[in-house]
Amino acid sequence: MRAFFCDEFILPLPAGHRFPMRKYSLLRAWVVENLPEIDLHVPPPASDGQLALAHTPDYIDRVTRGLLTDKEQRELGFPWSLAMVERARRSVGATICAARAALEDGVGVNLAGGTHHAYADKGSGFCVFNDAVVAARLMQAERRAARVALVDLDVHQGNGSAAILADDPSVFTLSLHAAGNFPFRKEKSDLDVALPDGSGDAIYLAALDGALETLEARFSPSLIIYLAGADPHEGDRLGRLKLSFAGLLERDRRVFDWAARRAVPIAVTMAGGYGHVIEETCAVHAQTIGLAYARSTSNASRSLCAAEFDESP
């Protein structure tokens, strides 16, 4: 299985910033130690032309040249820097590469990505460019996949993706999220499943089963881009849901099994994760990667549990 990382491109942030930049290098270190069979690559940056599949030329230009207003930077959540631009482009490039790998090998992984709050003309919620939308449309432009489903299981609604793709019937947007969480003004996805605060494993998994049944009834994807957020975990600072490690592993298993039964390639991105304990966030992501690897080798017994992640702070 091929996986793509961009943690070498550091986004400089002020002290105390709540974005968990460190989780990406921790996660790659875990992969190197525990799954050395995974073929790791640094992706190329997404080009202006690729980004224009989801974003307006004016927005791409203003991000690139540092012309975002103070208000725009506050909504984005990051101070502008050249390093921010490079990392954002590399993160999109990683999802592009993961999508191509999935279409060639069955499964591909981006060890970052899932930046679903970015709109066509603005960034929001720590999301500069919308990697999933860019990758979906590029796979279509390259005639690799005609119909793409975004299965967004981050705890926050994929509002940017929904807005960009509102009039595009060739890409299906499914978002299963906490109803009372950010963004507080939701967009309309093709399928929104909003859960009350405190929903645990049983409620969540039943809702997921229903959502996948609805997706199957309404759409036949030739590629799935799976936003496997760690933030539904009960230990997440921004999550509001109460999923356990076991519940999140079962979530991943059901998505991978659904794709496997239908022989649909799946590209995985990490999306959000803001645990009080960063190692717990990494553990959720790690078990997703472990299960992706298991599926890529048709060896389900190889899936890894959260308890196997043991990184010191």
C-alpha positions as CSV (number, residue, x, y, z in Angstrom):
1,M,0.0,0.0,0.0
2,R,1.2,3.5,-0.8
3,A,0.8,6.4,1.6
4,F,1.8,10.0,1.2
5,F,3.0,12.5,3.9
6,C,3.8,16.2,4.1
7,D,4.8,16.6,7.7
8,E,8.3,17.8,6.6
9,F,6.6,21.0,5.5
10,I,5.9,22.7,8.8
11,L,3.2,25.2,9.2
12,P,4.6,27.8,11.7
13,L,2.1,28.6,14.4
14,P,2.2,30.8,17.5
15,A,2.7,29.2,20.9
16,G,-0.5,27.7,22.3
17,H,-2.3,27.4,18.9
18,R,-4.8,24.6,19.1
19,F,-4.1,23.1,15.8
20,P,-2.3,19.8,16.5
21,M,0.6,20.1,14.0
22,R,2.7,17.6,15.8
23,K,0.3,14.7,15.2
24,Y,1.4,14.3,11.6
25,S,5.1,13.6,12.4
26,L,4.0,11.3,15.2
27,L,1.7,9.4,12.9
28,R,4.4,8.9,10.2
29,A,6.8,7.7,12.9
30,W,4.3,5.2,14.0
31,V,3.8,3.9,10.4
32,V,7.6,3.6,10.0
33,E,7.9,1.6,13.2
34,N,4.8,-0.6,13.0
35,L,4.1,-1.0,9.3
36,P,7.4,-0.7,7.4
37,E,5.8,-2.5,4.5
38,I,3.8,0.6,3.7
39,D,5.5,2.5,0.8
40,L,5.8,6.1,2.0
41,H,6.2,9.1,-0.4
42,V,6.4,12.9,-0.3
43,P,3.8,14.2,-2.7
44,P,4.4,17.0,-5.2
45,P,2.5,20.3,-4.5
46,A,-0.8,20.8,-6.2
47,S,-0.5,23.2,-9.1
48,D,-2.7,26.3,-9.7
49,G,-4.5,24.4,-12.4
50,Q,-5.3,21.5,-10.1
51,L,-6.5,23.8,-7.3
52,A,-8.7,25.7,-9.8
53,L,-10.8,22.5,-10.1
54,A,-12.3,23.5,-6.8
55,H,-11.2,27.1,-6.1
56,T,-11.5,30.5,-7.9
57,P,-8.3,31.8,-9.5
58,D,-8.6,35.0,-7.4
59,Y,-8.6,33.0,-4.1
60,I,-5.7,30.9,-5.3
61,D,-3.7,34.0,-6.2
62,R,-4.4,35.8,-3.0
63,V,-3.4,32.8,-0.9
64,T,-0.2,32.4,-2.9
65,R,0.8,36.0,-2.7
66,G,-0.2,36.6,0.9
67,L,-3.1,39.0,0.2
68,L,-5.7,37.5,2.5
69,T,-7.3,40.0,4.8
70,D,-7.0,39.8,8.6
71,K,-10.7,38.7,8.7
72,E,-10.0,36.0,6.2
73,Q,-7.0,34.8,8.2
74,R,-9.1,34.7,11.3
75,E,-11.7,32.6,9.6
76,L,-9.0,30.3,8.2
77,G,-7.5,30.0,11.7
78,F,-3.9,30.3,10.5
79,P,-1.5,33.2,10.0
80,W,-0.4,33.5,6.4
81,S,3.2,32.4,5.6
82,L,4.9,31.0,2.5
83,A,5.3,27.8,4.6
84,M,1.6,27.6,5.1
85,V,1.0,27.9,1.3
86,E,3.5,25.1,0.6
87,R,2.1,22.8,3.2
88,A,-1.5,23.4,2.0
89,R,-0.4,22.6,-1.6
90,R,1.4,19.4,-0.5
91,S,-1.6,18.2,1.5
92,V,-3.8,18.5,-1.6
93,G,-1.1,16.8,-3.6
94,A,-1.1,13.9,-1.1
95,T,-4.8,13.3,-1.6
96,I,-4.4,13.4,-5.4
97,C,-1.6,10.8,-5.1
98,A,-3.7,8.7,-2.7
99,A,-6.6,8.8,-5.1
100,R,-4.4,7.7,-8.0
101,A,-2.9,4.9,-5.8
102,A,-6.4,3.8,-4.8
103,L,-7.5,3.5,-8.4
104,E,-4.4,1.5,-9.2
105,D,-4.1,-0.6,-6.1
106,G,-7.5,-0.6,-4.4
107,V,-6.4,1.5,-1.4
108,G,-4.3,4.7,-1.0
109,V,-3.7,6.9,2.1
110,N,-2.9,10.5,2.8
111,L,-1.4,10.9,6.3
112,A,-2.9,14.3,6.4
113,G,-5.7,16.0,4.3
114,G,-9.5,16.0,4.8
115,T,-9.7,19.8,4.6
116,H,-13.4,19.9,4.0
117,H,-14.2,23.4,5.3
118,A,-12.5,25.2,2.5
119,Y,-14.9,26.9,0.0
120,A,-14.3,27.8,-3.6
121,D,-13.3,31.4,-2.6
122,K,-12.2,31.2,1.0
123,G,-10.6,29.1,3.7
124,S,-12.2,28.2,7.0
125,G,-11.6,26.1,10.1
126,F,-7.9,25.2,9.5
127,C,-8.6,24.4,5.8
128,V,-6.8,26.4,3.1
129,F,-7.7,24.3,0.0
130,N,-10.3,21.5,-0.3
131,D,-8.1,18.4,-1.1
132,A,-11.0,16.0,-1.5
133,V,-12.9,18.1,-4.0
134,V,-9.7,18.8,-6.0
135,A,-8.8,15.1,-6.1
136,A,-12.3,14.0,-7.0
137,R,-12.5,16.4,-10.0
138,L,-8.9,15.7,-11.1
139,M,-9.6,11.9,-11.2
140,Q,-12.6,12.7,-13.4
141,A,-10.6,15.0,-15.6
142,E,-7.9,12.3,-16.0
143,R,-10.7,9.8,-16.9
144,R,-9.8,7.6,-14.0
145,A,-13.1,7.8,-12.1
146,A,-16.4,9.1,-13.5
147,R,-18.4,9.2,-10.2
148,V,-16.8,9.9,-6.8
149,A,-18.3,9.6,-3.3
150,L,-16.9,11.7,-0.5
151,V,-17.7,9.7,2.7
152,D,-17.0,12.4,5.3
153,L,-16.9,11.0,8.9
154,D,-15.2,13.9,10.5
155,V,-17.2,15.1,13.5
156,H,-17.8,18.5,11.7
157,Q,-19.9,18.9,8.6
158,G,-18.1,19.1,5.3
159,N,-19.6,22.5,4.6
160,G,-17.0,23.6,2.0
161,S,-17.2,20.4,0.0
162,A,-21.0,20.5,0.1
163,A,-21.0,24.1,-1.2
164,I,-18.5,23.6,-4.0
165,L,-20.3,20.4,-5.2
166,A,-23.9,21.6,-4.7
167,D,-24.7,21.5,-8.4
168,D,-22.4,18.6,-9.4
169,P,-24.3,15.3,-9.6
170,S,-21.2,13.3,-10.4
171,V,-19.7,13.7,-6.9
172,F,-21.8,12.5,-3.9
173,T,-21.3,14.3,-0.6
174,L,-22.1,12.2,2.5
175,S,-21.5,13.9,5.9
176,L,-22.2,12.3,9.2
177,H,-21.5,14.8,11.9
178,A,-22.4,16.3,15.3
179,A,-25.4,18.6,14.8
180,G,-24.4,21.2,17.3
181,N,-20.8,21.5,16.3
182,F,-18.9,23.8,13.9
183,P,-19.8,25.0,11.4
184,F,-22.8,26.6,13.0
185,R,-24.3,27.5,9.6
186,K,-24.5,24.2,7.7
187,E,-24.5,23.7,4.0
188,K,-26.6,21.1,2.2
189,S,-24.7,17.9,1.4
190,D,-26.3,15.2,-0.8
191,L,-26.8,13.3,2.4
192,D,-26.4,14.9,5.8
193,V,-26.8,12.8,9.0
194,A,-26.6,15.1,12.0
195,L,-26.2,13.4,15.4
196,P,-27.0,14.9,18.9
197,D,-24.2,15.7,21.3
198,G,-23.1,12.7,23.4
199,S,-23.9,10.1,20.8
200,G,-21.9,7.0,21.4
201,D,-20.9,3.9,19.5
202,A,-24.3,2.3,19.1
203,I,-26.1,5.4,17.9
204,Y,-23.3,6.3,15.6
205,L,-22.8,2.9,14.0
206,A,-26.6,2.5,13.4
207,A,-26.6,6.0,11.7
208,L,-23.6,5.0,9.6
209,D,-25.3,1.8,8.4
210,G,-28.3,3.8,7.3
211,A,-26.2,6.4,5.6
212,L,-24.3,3.7,3.6
213,E,-27.6,2.1,2.6
214,T,-28.9,5.4,1.4
215,L,-25.7,6.1,-0.5
216,E,-25.9,2.7,-2.2
217,A,-29.5,3.4,-3.2
218,R,-28.8,6.8,-4.7
219,F,-25.3,6.6,-6.2
220,S,-22.8,4.1,-7.7
221,P,-19.3,5.5,-7.1
222,S,-16.2,4.4,-9.0
223,L,-14.0,5.9,-6.2
224,I,-14.6,6.7,-2.6
225,I,-12.6,9.4,-0.8
226,Y,-13.0,8.7,2.9
227,L,-12.4,11.4,5.4
228,A,-11.7,9.3,8.5
229,G,-11.7,12.0,11.2
230,A,-10.4,11.1,14.7
231,D,-12.5,13.8,16.3
232,P,-15.6,11.8,17.0
233,H,-13.5,10.1,19.7
234,E,-14.7,10.7,23.3
235,G,-11.4,12.3,24.2
236,D,-11.5,15.0,21.5
237,R,-11.5,18.6,22.6
238,L,-13.7,19.7,19.7
239,G,-15.8,16.6,19.1
240,R,-18.9,16.5,21.2
241,L,-19.5,12.8,20.3
242,K,-18.5,9.9,22.5
243,L,-17.1,7.2,20.3
244,S,-14.6,4.7,21.8
245,F,-11.5,3.4,20.1
246,A,-13.4,0.2,19.5
247,G,-16.3,2.1,18.0
248,L,-14.1,4.1,15.7
249,L,-12.3,0.9,14.5
250,E,-15.7,-0.6,13.8
251,R,-16.7,2.6,11.9
252,D,-13.6,2.1,9.7
253,R,-14.2,-1.6,9.2
254,R,-17.8,-0.9,8.0
255,V,-16.7,1.7,5.5
256,F,-13.8,-0.5,4.2
257,D,-16.1,-3.6,4.0
258,W,-18.8,-1.6,2.2
259,A,-16.2,-0.5,-0.4
260,A,-14.7,-4.0,-0.7
261,R,-18.0,-5.7,-1.2
262,R,-18.7,-3.4,-4.1
263,A,-15.1,-3.5,-5.4
264,V,-14.8,0.3,-5.2
265,P,-11.3,1.8,-4.7
266,I,-10.9,3.9,-1.5
267,A,-8.6,6.8,-0.8
268,V,-8.3,7.7,2.9
269,T,-7.5,11.0,4.5
270,M,-7.0,11.7,8.2
271,A,-9.2,14.8,8.6
272,G,-9.7,16.2,12.1
273,G,-8.4,15.2,15.5
274,Y,-7.9,17.4,18.5
275,G,-7.6,15.1,21.5
276,H,-6.7,16.4,24.9
277,V,-4.0,13.7,24.7
278,I,-2.4,13.9,21.2
279,E,-1.3,10.3,21.4
280,E,-5.0,9.3,21.6
281,T,-5.7,11.2,18.4
282,C,-2.7,9.5,16.7
283,A,-4.0,6.1,18.0
284,V,-7.3,6.6,16.2
285,H,-5.6,7.5,13.0
286,A,-3.2,4.7,13.4
287,Q,-5.9,2.1,13.6
288,T,-7.5,3.5,10.5
289,I,-4.2,3.1,8.7
290,G,-3.7,-0.3,10.1
291,L,-7.1,-1.4,8.8
292,A,-6.4,0.2,5.4
293,Y,-3.2,-1.8,5.1
294,A,-5.0,-4.9,6.1
295,R,-7.6,-4.4,3.4
296,S,-4.9,-3.6,0.8
297,T,-3.3,-7.0,1.5
298,S,-6.6,-8.9,2.0
299,N,-5.5,-9.8,5.5
300,A,-8.1,-8.6,7.9
301,S,-6.2,-10.1,10.8
302,R,-3.5,-7.5,10.3
303,S,-5.6,-4.6,11.6
304,L,-4.1,-2.8,14.5
305,C,-5.8,-1.6,17.7
306,A,-5.4,1.7,19.4
307,A,-3.6,0.2,22.3
308,E,-0.6,-0.5,20.1
309,F,0.2,3.2,19.7
310,D,2.7,4.2,22.3
311,E,4.4,7.5,21.6
312,S,5.8,9.6,24.4
313,P,4.9,13.3,24.3
